[in-house]
């Protein structure tokens, strides 16, 4: 008996029909795949991009951006309102231009200001803006150190957990020419020649990358500048982004110790009277970094007061998530996460970070 033979298949109309249906479906999938590939290739051509990026934003464009950036319904509503009001060019392409998006949202911010919008609306606007910046980062993902701009700041952490700031002078065929501090050049903790080491850096929108590279050599230029030449690398790893955009600055600030009482239902934080001087190094709506002379340990609560505008001081209670010594050992750097901050203060910080309200 010849079970499963072609003759049997021909004698079984149902089985024969199923085989034909599967073959037909396979052919259709192949054809659809070829058509989609042709469409993707067409949409990647400079001529197609140029002809579409200057078109007016449509509802479909907004839907596509909302999906790409994982927008909530409320955020999508604000994006729609801004696009309908100011009629930007195709928003799908505009998010590739960080300055253009920030400028567009500045117009939206001023419009909401004129209408006395709620603080909740402004908070949504800034969350939306940052999500679009992260979408921009996904589109413009950096895959090689050769794409890094001159002036890019790297961070190197030595074996004593000291943090060093290094600056990319220029990209050259032989590798990265990096300017280093004199103290780093003379340190016994710097990576040895020909050894591998890890650098971290972040983009304007806050995407942080790590790259493993190798020391080619150290040099001292005639000008007295110290240089590290490192090998180029095509393997970059993006690590988790921050939850909000931050800006670097050097501003005097003051801080106070805070007692936390978990047993109280409200007003859990008691700000102590004594104030101490510090220097604010960066700020975002969700946290800050400051330096001071006091060896304050991780896990403590602080109340931080800092000026963003003349005659206007902001205040936030935060939790110290990390404390580091500066390389010279004279200062301590506190990384602080805000845990109790008023919404209007949070929005003012976001406006300051993006350069609004000047």
Secondary structure by P-SEA (a helix, b strand, c coil): cccccaaaaaacaaaaaaaaaaaaaaaaaaaaaaaaaaaaaaaacaaaaaacccccccaaaaaaaaaaacccaaaaaaaaaaaaacccccaaaaaacaaaaaaaaaaaaaaaaaacccaaaaaaaaaaaaaaaaaaaaaacccccccccccbbbbbbccccbbbbbbbccccccccbbbbccccccccccccccccbbbbbbcccbbbbbbbbbbcccccccccbbbbbbbbbcbbbbcccccbbbbbbbbbbbbbbbbbbccccccccccccbbbbbbbcccccccccccccccccccbbbbbbbbccccbbbbbbbbbccccccccccbbbbbcccccccaaaaaaaaaaaacccc
